Amino acid sequence: IQNNGVIRRGGNVFIKSTGSETKLSPAGSGIISFHNSATMNTGDETMRIDANGNLLLNNTSAGARLDIREDTNYAIRAEDATGHYFRVNTGGDVDMRGDLVVQGTITAQQIHCGTVEL
């Protein structure tokens, strides 16, 4: 630990705390990765911030600014206290519980409402 609050390990990692903010850096351009075991290899990586600032969850190659990979369940889920939710499953299907409000145009090949096809 240096006297300016910076922690270095082998010159490759910076962690700095100012009391109101903690900063983490790969000490240059590179990635910051988070793992779920002490082996810290690609197989146990759970989150990554790449050199371009893309956030990747369960993926190591960014296809977008936020890239989430999930092979068996819901990749995205947002729920409020009343149980209304929005979620996207691994097949790309979107489930919603609550009202859908759209301002603008909806473009779709097919729309299904229960047993009625529009």
Disulfide bonds with the S-S distance in Angstrom:
none
